[in-house]
């Protein structure tokens, strides 16, 4: 088995985190801003996010990027480099990420 190059995993994960955070910003702060504001008003809260929440979500985006790159690096020795490995890692990570909100611990 190959050894994971942690420098590349961290750097690649940070790049992936920038992409994740950019898409999250576009989706939540621009496209869905009015919807989020109405939902939060319905819950009796302000529609604005605090600075701490923004930092938390950005850190979470970077951690997701690093975890996704780690998964790719972990399965690469078995599947080999390339698109098939990236699709397998992305699909597996996506299914895992989608299952988190549905878990009983998220309530």
C-alpha positions as CSV (number, residue, x, y, z in Angstrom):
1,X,0.0,0.0,0.0
2,X,1.1,3.5,-0.7
3,X,1.8,6.1,1.9
4,X,-0.5,9.1,2.1
5,X,1.2,12.4,1.3
6,X,-0.3,14.5,4.1
7,X,1.1,17.8,2.7
8,X,-0.8,17.3,-0.5
9,X,-4.0,16.1,1.3
10,X,-3.9,19.3,3.4
11,X,-3.2,21.7,0.5
12,X,-5.7,20.0,-1.8
13,X,-8.2,19.9,1.0
14,X,-7.8,23.6,1.6
15,X,-8.3,24.3,-2.1
16,X,-11.4,22.1,-2.1
17,X,-12.5,24.0,1.1
18,X,-12.3,27.3,-0.8
19,X,-14.4,25.8,-3.6
20,X,-16.9,24.4,-1.1
21,X,-17.1,27.7,0.8
22,X,-17.6,29.7,-2.4
23,X,-20.5,27.5,-3.5
24,X,-22.0,27.6,0.0
25,X,-21.8,31.4,0.0
26,X,-23.4,31.6,-3.5
27,X,-26.1,29.2,-2.6
28,X,-27.0,30.4,0.9
29,X,-26.1,34.1,0.9
30,X,-27.3,35.0,-2.6
31,X,-29.7,32.4,-4.1
32,X,-31.5,31.3,-0.9
33,X,-31.0,34.5,1.2
34,X,-34.7,35.5,1.2
35,X,-35.8,32.0,2.0
36,X,-33.4,31.6,4.9
37,X,-34.5,35.0,6.2
38,X,-38.2,34.0,6.1
39,X,-37.5,30.7,7.8
40,X,-35.5,32.3,10.6
41,X,-38.1,35.0,11.1
42,X,-40.7,32.2,11.4
43,X,-38.6,30.6,14.1
44,X,-38.4,33.9,15.9
45,X,-34.8,34.6,15.2
46,X,-33.0,37.3,13.2
47,X,-32.2,36.6,9.6
48,X,-28.6,37.6,10.0
49,X,-25.8,35.2,10.8
50,X,-23.3,36.0,13.5
51,X,-19.6,36.3,12.8
52,X,-19.0,33.2,14.9
53,X,-21.5,31.2,12.7
54,X,-19.8,32.3,9.5
55,X,-16.4,31.3,10.9
56,X,-17.8,28.0,12.0
57,X,-19.3,27.2,8.6
58,X,-16.1,28.2,6.8
59,X,-14.0,26.0,9.0
60,X,-16.5,23.2,8.4
61,X,-16.1,23.7,4.7
62,X,-12.3,23.4,4.9
63,X,-12.6,20.2,7.1
64,X,-15.0,18.7,4.5
65,X,-12.5,19.4,1.8
66,X,-9.6,17.8,3.7
67,X,-11.8,14.8,4.5
68,X,-12.7,14.4,0.8
69,X,-9.1,14.5,-0.3
70,X,-8.1,12.1,2.5
71,X,-10.7,9.6,1.2
72,X,-9.3,9.9,-2.3
73,X,-5.8,9.4,-1.1
74,X,-6.8,6.4,1.0
75,X,-8.5,4.6,-1.9
76,X,-6.1,5.6,-4.6
77,X,-3.6,2.7,-4.0
78,X,-6.4,0.2,-4.6
79,X,-8.2,1.9,-7.5
80,X,-5.3,3.7,-9.1
81,X,-5.1,7.4,-10.0
82,X,-7.7,8.9,-12.3
83,X,-11.3,9.7,-12.8
84,X,-12.7,6.4,-11.6
85,X,-11.0,6.8,-8.2
86,X,-12.2,10.4,-8.0
87,X,-15.8,9.4,-8.8
88,X,-15.7,6.6,-6.3
89,X,-14.3,8.9,-3.6
90,X,-16.7,11.7,-4.4
91,X,-19.7,9.5,-4.5
92,X,-18.8,7.8,-1.2
93,X,-18.1,11.1,0.5
94,X,-21.3,12.7,-0.9
95,X,-23.4,9.8,0.4
96,X,-21.8,10.1,3.8
97,X,-22.3,13.9,3.8
98,X,-25.9,13.6,2.8
99,X,-26.6,11.0,5.5
100,X,-25.3,13.3,8.3
101,X,-28.5,15.5,8.5
102,X,-30.7,12.4,8.4
103,X,-28.9,10.8,11.4
104,X,-30.8,10.7,14.7
105,X,-28.0,12.6,16.4
106,X,-28.6,15.7,14.2
107,X,-32.0,16.3,15.9
